[in-house]
Amino acid sequence: MRAGASRPPATRVDPMVCAMDRPVIGLCTAVLRRVIALAKSDADDDVRIAACHALGAFQDKSAEATLESIAQTDASGLVRDTALIALRRL
């Protein structure tokens, strides 16, 4: 850079935002277990939907059996559909 030229401002990248676009590697097992538990048995359909969505976003194959079970047996059609979508993301 020549003398007197101004530098562009430094760009800060939030790693949590970047992680949303790719598989989360080394996801904390305790968090994964808790989200699986919510997807399986929370009384609120919206919580189960959000948990299934999160499991798909995590892209962790260990959630596959849980999502398959939810997709076949959950009482809510929206939860079943969300589980199917999440399975496609794994």
PyMOL Python script that loads the backbone (N, CA, C, O; Angstrom):
from pymol import cmd

cmd.read_pdbstr("""\
ATOM      1  N   MET A   1       0.848  -1.165   0.000  1.00  0.00           N
ATOM      2  CA  MET A   1       0.000   0.000   0.000  1.00  0.00           C
ATOM      3  C   MET A   1       0.895   1.229   0.000  1.00  0.00           C
ATOM      4  O   MET A   1       1.878   1.287   0.738  1.00  0.00           O
ATOM      5  N   ARG A   2       0.566   2.179  -0.801  1.00  0.00           N
ATOM      6  CA  ARG A   2       1.406   3.370  -0.876  1.00  0.00           C
ATOM      7  C   ARG A   2       1.181   4.278   0.331  1.00  0.00           C
ATOM      8  O   ARG A   2       0.135   4.228   0.978  1.00  0.00           O
ATOM      9  N   ALA A   3       2.154   5.081   0.611  1.00  0.00           N
ATOM     10  CA  ALA A   3       2.091   5.981   1.765  1.00  0.00           C
ATOM     11  C   ALA A   3       0.907   6.929   1.621  1.00  0.00           C
ATOM     12  O   ALA A   3       0.646   7.465   0.544  1.00  0.00           O
ATOM     13  N   GLY A   4       0.208   7.121   2.714  1.00  0.00           N
ATOM     14  CA  GLY A   4      -0.915   8.044   2.723  1.00  0.00           C
ATOM     15  C   GLY A   4      -2.242   7.432   2.302  1.00  0.00           C
ATOM     16  O   GLY A   4      -3.293   8.040   2.501  1.00  0.00           O
ATOM     17  N   ALA A   5      -2.206   6.236   1.723  1.00  0.00           N
ATOM     18  CA  ALA A   5      -3.458   5.592   1.306  1.00  0.00           C
ATOM     19  C   ALA A   5      -4.167   5.044   2.531  1.00  0.00           C
ATOM     20  O   ALA A   5      -3.532   4.528   3.451  1.00  0.00           O
ATOM     21  N   SER A   6      -5.459   5.156   2.535  1.00  0.00           N
ATOM     22  CA  SER A   6      -6.204   4.646   3.688  1.00  0.00           C
ATOM     23  C   SER A   6      -6.543   3.167   3.482  1.00  0.00           C
ATOM     24  O   SER A   6      -6.773   2.705   2.365  1.00  0.00           O
ATOM     25  N   ARG A   7      -6.563   2.463   4.576  1.00  0.00           N
ATOM     26  CA  ARG A   7      -6.904   1.038   4.532  1.00  0.00           C
ATOM     27  C   ARG A   7      -8.406   0.876   4.705  1.00  0.00           C
ATOM     28  O   ARG A   7      -9.048   1.658   5.405  1.00  0.00           O
ATOM     29  N   PRO A   8      -8.952  -0.133   4.068  1.00  0.00           N
ATOM     30  CA  PRO A   8     -10.380  -0.402   4.290  1.00  0.00           C
ATOM     31  C   PRO A   8     -10.573  -0.890   5.725  1.00  0.00           C
ATOM     32  O   PRO A   8      -9.669  -1.499   6.297  1.00  0.00           O
ATOM     33  N   PRO A   9     -11.731  -0.629   6.305  1.00  0.00           N
ATOM     34  CA  PRO A   9     -11.959  -1.081   7.677  1.00  0.00           C
ATOM     35  C   PRO A   9     -11.889  -2.607   7.753  1.00  0.00           C
ATOM     36  O   PRO A   9     -12.305  -3.313   6.833  1.00  0.00           O
ATOM     37  N   ALA A  10     -11.360  -3.090   8.858  1.00  0.00           N
ATOM     38  CA  ALA A  10     -11.277  -4.536   9.063  1.00  0.00           C
ATOM     39  C   ALA A  10     -12.678  -5.112   9.193  1.00  0.00           C
ATOM     40  O   ALA A  10     -13.550  -4.527   9.837  1.00  0.00           O
ATOM     41  N   THR A  11     -12.876  -6.243   8.583  1.00  0.00           N
ATOM     42  CA  THR A  11     -14.170  -6.910   8.652  1.00  0.00           C
ATOM     43  C   THR A  11     -14.103  -8.006   9.693  1.00  0.00           C
ATOM     44  O   THR A  11     -13.238  -8.880   9.630  1.00  0.00           O
ATOM     45  N   ARG A  12     -15.001  -7.962  10.640  1.00  0.00           N
ATOM     46  CA  ARG A  12     -15.066  -9.015  11.658  1.00  0.00           C
ATOM     47  C   ARG A  12     -16.105 -10.033  11.217  1.00  0.00           C
ATOM     48  O   ARG A  12     -17.201  -9.674  10.786  1.00  0.00           O
ATOM     49  N   VAL A  13     -15.757 -11.278  11.326  1.00  0.00           N
ATOM     50  CA  VAL A  13     -16.656 -12.358  10.941  1.00  0.00           C
ATOM     51  C   VAL A  13     -17.100 -13.074  12.203  1.00  0.00           C
ATOM     52  O   VAL A  13     -16.277 -13.532  12.994  1.00  0.00           O
ATOM     53  N   ASP A  14     -18.393 -13.164  12.380  1.00  0.00           N
ATOM     54  CA  ASP A  14     -18.943 -13.866  13.530  1.00  0.00           C
ATOM     55  C   ASP A  14     -18.961 -15.356  13.207  1.00  0.00           C
ATOM     56  O   ASP A  14     -19.680 -15.766  12.295  1.00  0.00           O
ATOM     57  N   PRO A  15     -18.185 -16.193  13.931  1.00  0.00           N
ATOM     58  CA  PRO A  15     -18.129 -17.620  13.617  1.00  0.00           C
ATOM     59  C   PRO A  15     -19.465 -18.319  13.780  1.00  0.00           C
ATOM     60  O   PRO A  15     -19.706 -19.327  13.115  1.00  0.00           O
ATOM     61  N   MET A  16     -20.344 -17.819  14.646  1.00  0.00           N
ATOM     62  CA  MET A  16     -21.650 -18.448  14.813  1.00  0.00           C
ATOM     63  C   MET A  16     -22.514 -18.241  13.583  1.00  0.00           C
ATOM     64  O   MET A  16     -23.295 -19.121  13.222  1.00  0.00           O
ATOM     65  N   VAL A  17     -22.386 -17.098  12.935  1.00  0.00           N
ATOM     66  CA  VAL A  17     -23.142 -16.853  11.715  1.00  0.00           C
ATOM     67  C   VAL A  17     -22.609 -17.750  10.606  1.00  0.00           C
ATOM     68  O   VAL A  17     -23.387 -18.337   9.855  1.00  0.00           O
ATOM     69  N   CYS A  18     -21.300 -17.859  10.498  1.00  0.00           N
ATOM     70  CA  CYS A  18     -20.705 -18.702   9.466  1.00  0.00           C
ATOM     71  C   CYS A  18     -21.092 -20.167   9.657  1.00  0.00           C
ATOM     72  O   CYS A  18     -21.300 -20.883   8.677  1.00  0.00           O
ATOM     73  N   ALA A  19     -21.190 -20.618  10.904  1.00  0.00           N
ATOM     74  CA  ALA A  19     -21.495 -22.019  11.185  1.00  0.00           C
ATOM     75  C   ALA A  19     -22.888 -22.399  10.716  1.00  0.00           C
ATOM     76  O   ALA A  19     -23.168 -23.582  10.523  1.00  0.00           O
ATOM     77  N   MET A  20     -23.767 -21.424  10.530  1.00  0.00           N
ATOM     78  CA  MET A  20     -25.123 -21.736  10.099  1.00  0.00           C
ATOM     79  C   MET A  20     -25.148 -22.260   8.664  1.00  0.00           C
ATOM     80  O   MET A  20     -26.114 -22.912   8.268  1.00  0.00           O
ATOM     81  N   ASP A  21     -24.122 -21.992   7.891  1.00  0.00           N
ATOM     82  CA  ASP A  21     -24.092 -22.395   6.485  1.00  0.00           C
ATOM     83  C   ASP A  21     -23.353 -23.706   6.239  1.00  0.00           C
ATOM     84  O   ASP A  21     -23.232 -24.135   5.091  1.00  0.00           O
ATOM     85  N   ARG A  22     -22.867 -24.338   7.277  1.00  0.00           N
ATOM     86  CA  ARG A  22     -22.140 -25.586   7.094  1.00  0.00           C
ATOM     87  C   ARG A  22     -22.341 -26.470   8.314  1.00  0.00           C
ATOM     88  O   ARG A  22     -22.773 -25.984   9.359  1.00  0.00           O
ATOM     89  N   PRO A  23     -22.038 -27.756   8.204  1.00  0.00           N
ATOM     90  CA  PRO A  23     -22.219 -28.639   9.349  1.00  0.00           C
ATOM     91  C   PRO A  23     -21.409 -28.166  10.559  1.00  0.00           C
ATOM     92  O   PRO A  23     -20.276 -27.700  10.431  1.00  0.00           O
ATOM     93  N   VAL A  24     -22.007 -28.297  11.701  1.00  0.00           N
ATOM     94  CA  VAL A  24     -21.317 -27.937  12.931  1.00  0.00           C
ATOM     95  C   VAL A  24     -20.469 -29.133  13.352  1.00  0.00           C
ATOM     96  O   VAL A  24     -20.995 -30.200  13.669  1.00  0.00           O
ATOM     97  N   ILE A  25     -19.177 -28.946  13.352  1.00  0.00           N
ATOM     98  CA  ILE A  25     -18.259 -30.021  13.679  1.00  0.00           C
ATOM     99  C   ILE A  25     -17.981 -29.994  15.171  1.00  0.00           C
ATOM    100  O   ILE A  25     -17.711 -28.937  15.743  1.00  0.00           O
ATOM    101  N   GLY A  26     -18.047 -31.156  15.795  1.00  0.00           N
ATOM    102  CA  GLY A  26     -17.756 -31.236  17.220  1.00  0.00           C
ATOM    103  C   GLY A  26     -18.849 -30.631  18.090  1.00  0.00           C
ATOM    104  O   GLY A  26     -18.569 -30.093  19.161  1.00  0.00           O
ATOM    105  N   LEU A  27     -20.082 -30.720  17.636  1.00  0.00           N
ATOM    106  CA  LEU A  27     -21.202 -30.186  18.405  1.00  0.00           C
ATOM    107  C   LEU A  27     -21.219 -30.822  19.783  1.00  0.00           C
ATOM    108  O   LEU A  27     -21.061 -32.034  19.924  1.00  0.00           O
ATOM    109  N   CYS A  28     -21.408 -30.014  20.768  1.00  0.00           N
ATOM    110  CA  CYS A  28     -21.412 -30.492  22.150  1.00  0.00           C
ATOM    111  C   CYS A  28     -22.468 -31.592  22.311  1.00  0.00           C
ATOM    112  O   CYS A  28     -23.643 -31.385  22.007  1.00  0.00           O
ATOM    113  N   THR A  29     -22.045 -32.735  22.782  1.00  0.00           N
ATOM    114  CA  THR A  29     -22.950 -33.878  22.916  1.00  0.00           C
ATOM    115  C   THR A  29     -24.104 -33.579  23.851  1.00  0.00           C
ATOM    116  O   THR A  29     -25.226 -34.024  23.608  1.00  0.00           O
ATOM    117  N   ALA A  30     -23.854 -32.843  24.903  1.00  0.00           N
ATOM    118  CA  ALA A  30     -24.921 -32.530  25.849  1.00  0.00           C
ATOM    119  C   ALA A  30     -26.018 -31.701  25.181  1.00  0.00           C
ATOM    120  O   ALA A  30     -27.203 -31.913  25.439  1.00  0.00           O
ATOM    121  N   VAL A  31     -25.627 -30.766  24.331  1.00  0.00           N
ATOM    122  CA  VAL A  31     -26.605 -29.945  23.618  1.00  0.00           C
ATOM    123  C   VAL A  31     -27.398 -30.818  22.655  1.00  0.00           C
ATOM    124  O   VAL A  31     -28.623 -30.721  22.585  1.00  0.00           O
ATOM    125  N   LEU A  32     -26.707 -31.656  21.924  1.00  0.00           N
ATOM    126  CA  LEU A  32     -27.380 -32.543  20.978  1.00  0.00           C
ATOM    127  C   LEU A  32     -28.377 -33.447  21.697  1.00  0.00           C
ATOM    128  O   LEU A  32     -29.508 -33.613  21.241  1.00  0.00           O
ATOM    129  N   ARG A  33     -27.966 -34.023  22.805  1.00  0.00           N
ATOM    130  CA  ARG A  33     -28.876 -34.900  23.579  1.00  0.00           C
ATOM    131  C   ARG A  33     -30.105 -34.143  24.048  1.00  0.00           C
ATOM    132  O   ARG A  33     -31.218 -34.667  24.004  1.00  0.00           O
ATOM    133  N   ARG A  34     -29.906 -32.910  24.498  1.00  0.00           N
ATOM    134  CA  ARG A  34     -31.036 -32.111  24.997  1.00  0.00           C
ATOM    135  C   ARG A  34     -32.005 -31.781  23.866  1.00  0.00           C
ATOM    136  O   ARG A  34     -33.220 -31.853  24.049  1.00  0.00           O
ATOM    137  N   VAL A  35     -31.480 -31.424  22.712  1.00  0.00           N
ATOM    138  CA  VAL A  35     -32.347 -31.097  21.572  1.00  0.00           C
ATOM    139  C   VAL A  35     -33.088 -32.350  21.108  1.00  0.00           C
ATOM    140  O   VAL A  35     -34.265 -32.273  20.755  1.00  0.00           O
ATOM    141  N   ILE A  36     -32.419 -33.494  21.103  1.00  0.00           N
ATOM    142  CA  ILE A  36     -33.086 -34.754  20.756  1.00  0.00           C
ATOM    143  C   ILE A  36     -34.215 -35.034  21.742  1.00  0.00           C
ATOM    144  O   ILE A  36     -35.308 -35.428  21.336  1.00  0.00           O
ATOM    145  N   ALA A  37     -33.963 -34.834  23.027  1.00  0.00           N
ATOM    146  CA  ALA A  37     -34.998 -35.062  24.039  1.00  0.00           C
ATOM    147  C   ALA A  37     -36.199 -34.139  23.816  1.00  0.00           C
ATOM    148  O   ALA A  37     -37.345 -34.569  23.947  1.00  0.00           O
ATOM    149  N   LEU A  38     -35.941 -32.885  23.483  1.00  0.00           N
ATOM    150  CA  LEU A  38     -37.028 -31.951  23.201  1.00  0.00           C
ATOM    151  C   LEU A  38     -37.819 -32.387  21.971  1.00  0.00           C
ATOM    152  O   LEU A  38     -39.049 -32.338  21.975  1.00  0.00           O
ATOM    153  N   ALA A  39     -37.126 -32.810  20.929  1.00  0.00           N
ATOM    154  CA  ALA A  39     -37.792 -33.245  19.701  1.00  0.00           C
ATOM    155  C   ALA A  39     -38.675 -34.457  19.951  1.00  0.00           C
ATOM    156  O   ALA A  39     -39.752 -34.578  19.368  1.00  0.00           O
ATOM    157  N   LYS A  40     -38.226 -35.341  20.807  1.00  0.00           N
ATOM    158  CA  LYS A  40     -38.971 -36.574  21.085  1.00  0.00           C
ATOM    159  C   LYS A  40     -40.198 -36.355  21.960  1.00  0.00           C
ATOM    160  O   LYS A  40     -41.254 -36.935  21.711  1.00  0.00           O
ATOM    161  N   SER A  41     -40.057 -35.513  22.990  1.00  0.00           N
ATOM    162  CA  SER A  41     -41.093 -35.610  24.022  1.00  0.00           C
ATOM    163  C   SER A  41     -41.613 -34.301  24.610  1.00  0.00           C
ATOM    164  O   SER A  41     -42.367 -34.340  25.583  1.00  0.00           O
ATOM    165  N   ASP A  42     -41.244 -33.150  24.064  1.00  0.00           N
ATOM    166  CA  ASP A  42     -41.805 -31.924  24.624  1.00  0.00           C
ATOM    167  C   ASP A  42     -43.303 -31.882  24.335  1.00  0.00           C
ATOM    168  O   ASP A  42     -43.751 -32.311  23.272  1.00  0.00           O
ATOM    169  N   ALA A  43     -44.062 -31.372  25.276  1.00  0.00           N
ATOM    170  CA  ALA A  43     -45.521 -31.324  25.124  1.00  0.00           C
ATOM    171  C   ALA A  43     -45.975 -30.309  24.071  1.00  0.00           C
ATOM    172  O   ALA A  43     -47.064 -30.443  23.514  1.00  0.00           O
ATOM    173  N   ASP A  44     -45.160 -29.313  23.799  1.00  0.00           N
ATOM    174  CA  ASP A  44     -45.512 -28.231  22.874  1.00  0.00           C
ATOM    175  C   ASP A  44     -45.063 -28.580  21.450  1.00  0.00           C
ATOM    176  O   ASP A  44     -43.880 -28.820  21.204  1.00  0.00           O
ATOM    177  N   ASP A  45     -46.014 -28.606  20.527  1.00  0.00           N
ATOM    178  CA  ASP A  45     -45.698 -28.896  19.115  1.00  0.00           C
ATOM    179  C   ASP A  45     -44.637 -27.944  18.569  1.00  0.00           C
ATOM    180  O   ASP A  45     -43.735 -28.364  17.843  1.00  0.00           O
ATOM    181  N   ASP A  46     -44.745 -26.668  18.916  1.00  0.00           N
ATOM    182  CA  ASP A  46     -43.790 -25.680  18.395  1.00  0.00           C
ATOM    183  C   ASP A  46     -42.364 -25.960  18.862  1.00  0.00           C
ATOM    184  O   ASP A  46     -41.410 -25.737  18.116  1.00  0.00           O
ATOM    185  N   VAL A  47     -42.219 -26.443  20.080  1.00  0.00           N
ATOM    186  CA  VAL A  47     -40.892 -26.788  20.591  1.00  0.00           C
ATOM    187  C   VAL A  47     -40.351 -28.001  19.846  1.00  0.00           C
ATOM    188  O   VAL A  47     -39.170 -28.039  19.502  1.00  0.00           O
ATOM    189  N   ARG A  48     -41.203 -28.995  19.592  1.00  0.00           N
ATOM    190  CA  ARG A  48     -40.765 -30.181  18.843  1.00  0.00           C
ATOM    191  C   ARG A  48     -40.385 -29.808  17.410  1.00  0.00           C
ATOM    192  O   ARG A  48     -39.416 -30.335  16.862  1.00  0.00           O
ATOM    193  N   ILE A  49     -41.150 -28.902  16.809  1.00  0.00           N
ATOM    194  CA  ILE A  49     -40.830 -28.434  15.454  1.00  0.00           C
ATOM    195  C   ILE A  49     -39.470 -27.740  15.447  1.00  0.00           C
ATOM    196  O   ILE A  49     -38.628 -28.025  14.596  1.00  0.00           O
ATOM    197  N   ALA A  50     -39.259 -26.838  16.388  1.00  0.00           N
ATOM    198  CA  ALA A  50     -37.983 -26.115  16.459  1.00  0.00           C
ATOM    199  C   ALA A  50     -36.821 -27.072  16.707  1.00  0.00           C
ATOM    200  O   ALA A  50     -35.743 -26.905  16.136  1.00  0.00           O
ATOM    201  N   ALA A  51     -37.039 -28.064  17.551  1.00  0.00           N
ATOM    202  CA  ALA A  51     -35.977 -29.032  17.850  1.00  0.00           C
ATOM    203  C   ALA A  51     -35.645 -29.864  16.612  1.00  0.00           C
ATOM    204  O   ALA A  51     -34.472 -30.113  16.336  1.00  0.00           O
ATOM    205  N   CYS A  52     -36.653 -30.291  15.871  1.00  0.00           N
ATOM    206  CA  CYS A  52     -36.398 -31.052  14.633  1.00  0.00           C
ATOM    207  C   CYS A  52     -35.649 -30.189  13.625  1.00  0.00           C
ATOM    208  O   CYS A  52     -34.716 -30.650  12.968  1.00  0.00           O
ATOM    209  N   HIS A  53     -36.065 -28.947  13.514  1.00  0.00           N
ATOM    210  CA  HIS A  53     -35.375 -28.022  12.608  1.00  0.00           C
ATOM    211  C   HIS A  53     -33.905 -27.882  13.012  1.00  0.00           C
ATOM    212  O   HIS A  53     -33.015 -27.918  12.163  1.00  0.00           O
ATOM    213  N   ALA A  54     -33.662 -27.723  14.306  1.00  0.00           N
ATOM    214  CA  ALA A  54     -32.288 -27.588  14.803  1.00  0.00           C
ATOM    215  C   ALA A  54     -31.480 -28.846  14.512  1.00  0.00           C
ATOM    216  O   ALA A  54     -30.314 -28.750  14.128  1.00  0.00           O
ATOM    217  N   LEU A  55     -32.069 -30.009  14.684  1.00  0.00           N
ATOM    218  CA  LEU A  55     -31.344 -31.258  14.416  1.00  0.00           C
ATOM    219  C   LEU A  55     -30.937 -31.336  12.944  1.00  0.00           C
ATOM    220  O   LEU A  55     -29.846 -31.809  12.627  1.00  0.00           O
ATOM    221  N   GLY A  56     -31.798 -30.879  12.058  1.00  0.00           N
ATOM    222  CA  GLY A  56     -31.435 -30.839  10.647  1.00  0.00           C
ATOM    223  C   GLY A  56     -30.311 -29.857  10.388  1.00  0.00           C
ATOM    224  O   GLY A  56     -29.408 -30.131   9.597  1.00  0.00           O
ATOM    225  N   ALA A  57     -30.365 -28.706  11.059  1.00  0.00           N
ATOM    226  CA  ALA A  57     -29.322 -27.689  10.883  1.00  0.00           C
ATOM    227  C   ALA A  57     -27.975 -28.165  11.423  1.00  0.00           C
ATOM    228  O   ALA A  57     -26.928 -27.820  10.875  1.00  0.00           O
ATOM    229  N   PHE A  58     -28.000 -28.962  12.503  1.00  0.00           N
ATOM    230  CA  PHE A  58     -26.757 -29.494  13.066  1.00  0.00           C
ATOM    231  C   PHE A  58     -26.074 -30.455  12.101  1.00  0.00           C
ATOM    232  O   PHE A  58     -24.853 -30.602  12.133  1.00  0.00           O
ATOM    233  N   GLN A  59     -26.849 -31.107  11.249  1.00  0.00           N
ATOM    234  CA  GLN A  59     -26.348 -32.085  10.278  1.00  0.00           C
ATOM    235  C   GLN A  59     -25.513 -33.176  10.942  1.00  0.00           C
ATOM    236  O   GLN A  59     -24.462 -33.570  10.436  1.00  0.00           O
ATOM    237  N   ASP A  60     -25.996 -33.648  12.066  1.00  0.00           N
ATOM    238  CA  ASP A  60     -25.306 -34.703  12.803  1.00  0.00           C
ATOM    239  C   ASP A  60     -26.068 -36.005  12.589  1.00  0.00           C
ATOM    240  O   ASP A  60     -27.230 -36.125  12.977  1.00  0.00           O
ATOM    241  N   LYS A  61     -25.407 -36.976  11.971  1.00  0.00           N
ATOM    242  CA  LYS A  61     -26.047 -38.252  11.627  1.00  0.00           C
ATOM    243  C   LYS A  61     -26.578 -39.004  12.842  1.00  0.00           C
ATOM    244  O   LYS A  61     -27.441 -39.869  12.696  1.00  0.00           O
ATOM    245  N   SER A  62     -26.081 -38.692  14.037  1.00  0.00           N
ATOM    246  CA  SER A  62     -26.555 -39.414  15.215  1.00  0.00           C
ATOM    247  C   SER A  62     -28.016 -39.081  15.534  1.00  0.00           C
ATOM    248  O   SER A  62     -28.627 -39.754  16.363  1.00  0.00           O
ATOM    249  N   ALA A  63     -28.578 -38.067  14.898  1.00  0.00           N
ATOM    250  CA  ALA A  63     -29.988 -37.718  15.102  1.00  0.00           C
ATOM    251  C   ALA A  63     -30.909 -38.430  14.114  1.00  0.00           C
ATOM    252  O   ALA A  63     -32.130 -38.297  14.198  1.00  0.00           O
ATOM    253  N   GLU A  64     -30.337 -39.174  13.194  1.00  0.00           N
ATOM    254  CA  GLU A  64     -31.124 -39.786  12.122  1.00  0.00           C
ATOM    255  C   GLU A  64     -32.227 -40.706  12.639  1.00  0.00           C
ATOM    256  O   GLU A  64     -33.375 -40.582  12.213  1.00  0.00           O
ATOM    257  N   ALA A  65     -31.906 -41.622  13.543  1.00  0.00           N
ATOM    258  CA  ALA A  65     -32.908 -42.572  14.049  1.00  0.00           C
ATOM    259  C   ALA A  65     -34.045 -41.838  14.771  1.00  0.00           C
ATOM    260  O   ALA A  65     -35.214 -42.199  14.633  1.00  0.00           O
ATOM    261  N   THR A  66     -33.695 -40.821  15.529  1.00  0.00           N
ATOM    262  CA  THR A  66     -34.704 -40.036  16.237  1.00  0.00           C
ATOM    263  C   THR A  66     -35.631 -39.344  15.252  1.00  0.00           C
ATOM    264  O   THR A  66     -36.852 -39.395  15.406  1.00  0.00           O
ATOM    265  N   LEU A  67     -35.064 -38.698  14.244  1.00  0.00           N
ATOM    266  CA  LEU A  67     -35.883 -37.998  13.259  1.00  0.00           C
ATOM    267  C   LEU A  67     -36.764 -38.964  12.468  1.00  0.00           C
ATOM    268  O   LEU A  67     -37.910 -38.640  12.156  1.00  0.00           O
ATOM    269  N   GLU A  68     -36.240 -40.141  12.142  1.00  0.00           N
ATOM    270  CA  GLU A  68     -37.050 -41.137  11.437  1.00  0.00           C
ATOM    271  C   GLU A  68     -38.239 -41.565  12.288  1.00  0.00           C
ATOM    272  O   GLU A  68     -39.356 -41.684  11.785  1.00  0.00           O
ATOM    273  N   SER A  69     -38.002 -41.795  13.565  1.00  0.00           N
ATOM    274  CA  SER A  69     -39.076 -42.182  14.472  1.00  0.00           C
ATOM    275  C   SER A  69     -40.127 -41.082  14.591  1.00  0.00           C
ATOM    276  O   SER A  69     -41.327 -41.351  14.540  1.00  0.00           O
ATOM    277  N   ILE A  70     -39.668 -39.846  14.750  1.00  0.00           N
ATOM    278  CA  ILE A  70     -40.592 -38.715  14.866  1.00  0.00           C
ATOM    279  C   ILE A  70     -41.400 -38.564  13.582  1.00  0.00           C
ATOM    280  O   ILE A  70     -42.602 -38.302  13.628  1.00  0.00           O
ATOM    281  N   ALA A  71     -40.739 -38.728  12.434  1.00  0.00           N
ATOM    282  CA  ALA A  71     -41.414 -38.587  11.141  1.00  0.00           C
ATOM    283  C   ALA A  71     -42.525 -39.617  10.955  1.00  0.00           C
ATOM    284  O   ALA A  71     -43.465 -39.388  10.194  1.00  0.00           O
ATOM    285  N   GLN A  72     -42.420 -40.733  11.638  1.00  0.00           N
ATOM    286  CA  GLN A  72     -43.428 -41.795  11.501  1.00  0.00           C
ATOM    287  C   GLN A  72     -44.484 -41.779  12.602  1.00  0.00           C
ATOM    288  O   GLN A  72     -45.608 -42.230  12.381  1.00  0.00           O
ATOM    289  N   THR A  73     -44.140 -41.266  13.788  1.00  0.00           N
ATOM    290  CA  THR A  73     -45.032 -41.488  14.927  1.00  0.00           C
ATOM    291  C   THR A  73     -45.558 -40.250  15.630  1.00  0.00           C
ATOM    292  O   THR A  73     -46.484 -40.372  16.433  1.00  0.00           O
ATOM    293  N   ASP A  74     -45.021 -39.070  15.373  1.00  0.00           N
ATOM    294  CA  ASP A  74     -45.471 -37.902  16.126  1.00  0.00           C
ATOM    295  C   ASP A  74     -46.944 -37.621  15.837  1.00  0.00           C
ATOM    296  O   ASP A  74     -47.423 -37.820  14.721  1.00  0.00           O
ATOM    297  N   ALA A  75     -47.648 -37.157  16.861  1.00  0.00           N
ATOM    298  CA  ALA A  75     -49.077 -36.875  16.728  1.00  0.00           C
ATOM    299  C   ALA A  75     -49.357 -35.678  15.814  1.00  0.00           C
ATOM    300  O   ALA A  75     -50.433 -35.587  15.223  1.00  0.00           O
ATOM    301  N   SER A  76     -48.398 -34.768  15.697  1.00  0.00           N
ATOM    302  CA  SER A  76     -48.577 -33.562  14.886  1.00  0.00           C
ATOM    303  C   SER A  76     -48.020 -33.759  13.476  1.00  0.00           C
ATOM    304  O   SER A  76     -46.874 -34.172  13.293  1.00  0.00           O
ATOM    305  N   GLY A  77     -48.854 -33.456  12.496  1.00  0.00           N
ATOM    306  CA  GLY A  77     -48.407 -33.537  11.112  1.00  0.00           C
ATOM    307  C   GLY A  77     -47.290 -32.549  10.807  1.00  0.00           C
ATOM    308  O   GLY A  77     -46.386 -32.858  10.029  1.00  0.00           O
ATOM    309  N   LEU A  78     -47.341 -31.365  11.411  1.00  0.00           N
ATOM    310  CA  LEU A  78     -46.280 -30.378  11.178  1.00  0.00           C
ATOM    311  C   LEU A  78     -44.946 -30.854  11.745  1.00  0.00           C
ATOM    312  O   LEU A  78     -43.897 -30.630  11.140  1.00  0.00           O
ATOM    313  N   VAL A  79     -44.984 -31.500  12.890  1.00  0.00           N
ATOM    314  CA  VAL A  79     -43.751 -32.042  13.472  1.00  0.00           C
ATOM    315  C   VAL A  79     -43.213 -33.151  12.578  1.00  0.00           C
ATOM    316  O   VAL A  79     -42.011 -33.209  12.319  1.00  0.00           O
ATOM    317  N   ARG A  80     -44.100 -34.040  12.100  1.00  0.00           N
ATOM    318  CA  ARG A  80     -43.662 -35.124  11.202  1.00  0.00           C
ATOM    319  C   ARG A  80     -43.030 -34.553   9.938  1.00  0.00           C
ATOM    320  O   ARG A  80     -41.984 -35.029   9.495  1.00  0.00           O
ATOM    321  N   ASP A  81     -43.663 -33.533   9.356  1.00  0.00           N
ATOM    322  CA  ASP A  81     -43.122 -32.907   8.138  1.00  0.00           C
ATOM    323  C   ASP A  81     -41.761 -32.260   8.395  1.00  0.00           C
ATOM    324  O   ASP A  81     -40.851 -32.372   7.574  1.00  0.00           O
ATOM    325  N   THR A  82     -41.627 -31.584   9.538  1.00  0.00           N
ATOM    326  CA  THR A  82     -40.353 -30.938   9.874  1.00  0.00           C
ATOM    327  C   THR A  82     -39.262 -31.985  10.073  1.00  0.00           C
ATOM    328  O   THR A  82     -38.114 -31.765   9.686  1.00  0.00           O
ATOM    329  N   ALA A  83     -39.608 -33.117  10.672  1.00  0.00           N
ATOM    330  CA  ALA A  83     -38.639 -34.196  10.852  1.00  0.00           C
ATOM    331  C   ALA A  83     -38.181 -34.736   9.496  1.00  0.00           C
ATOM    332  O   ALA A  83     -36.999 -35.030   9.314  1.00  0.00           O
ATOM    333  N   LEU A  84     -39.100 -34.868   8.551  1.00  0.00           N
ATOM    334  CA  LEU A  84     -38.732 -35.336   7.202  1.00  0.00           C
ATOM    335  C   LEU A  84     -37.792 -34.346   6.514  1.00  0.00           C
ATOM    336  O   LEU A  84     -36.815 -34.741   5.877  1.00  0.00           O
ATOM    337  N   ILE A  85     -38.097 -33.074   6.651  1.00  0.00           N
ATOM    338  CA  ILE A  85     -37.229 -32.051   6.065  1.00  0.00           C
ATOM    339  C   ILE A  85     -35.836 -32.111   6.707  1.00  0.00           C
ATOM    340  O   ILE A  85     -34.818 -32.025   6.021  1.00  0.00           O
ATOM    341  N   ALA A  86     -35.816 -32.258   8.026  1.00  0.00           N
ATOM    342  CA  ALA A  86     -34.544 -32.330   8.751  1.00  0.00           C
ATOM    343  C   ALA A  86     -33.737 -33.541   8.301  1.00  0.00           C
ATOM    344  O   ALA A  86     -32.514 -33.465   8.179  1.00  0.00           O
ATOM    345  N   LEU A  87     -34.411 -34.648   8.058  1.00  0.00           N
ATOM    346  CA  LEU A  87     -33.703 -35.858   7.587  1.00  0.00           C
ATOM    347  C   LEU A  87     -33.001 -35.600   6.258  1.00  0.00           C
ATOM    348  O   LEU A  87     -31.900 -36.102   6.030  1.00  0.00           O
ATOM    349  N   ARG A  88     -33.629 -34.822   5.383  1.00  0.00           N
ATOM    350  CA  ARG A  88     -33.008 -34.520   4.084  1.00  0.00           C
ATOM    351  C   ARG A  88     -31.762 -33.668   4.239  1.00  0.00           C
ATOM    352  O   ARG A  88     -30.900 -33.666   3.360  1.00  0.00           O
ATOM    353  N   ARG A  89     -31.656 -32.946   5.342  1.00  0.00           N
ATOM    354  CA  ARG A  89     -30.495 -32.074   5.558  1.00  0.00           C
ATOM    355  C   ARG A  89     -29.305 -32.832   6.140  1.00  0.00           C
ATOM    356  O   ARG A  89     -28.184 -32.324   6.149  1.00  0.00           O
ATOM    357  N   LEU A  90     -29.552 -34.053   6.627  1.00  0.00           N
ATOM    358  CA  LEU A  90     -28.442 -34.813   7.241  1.00  0.00           C
ATOM    359  C   LEU A  90     -27.491 -35.329   6.173  1.00  0.00           C
ATOM    360  O   LEU A  90     -26.501 -35.987   6.493  1.00  0.00           O
TER     361      LEU A  90
END
""", "prot")
cmd.dss("prot")
cmd.show_as("cartoon", "prot")
cmd.util.cbc("prot")
cmd.orient("prot")
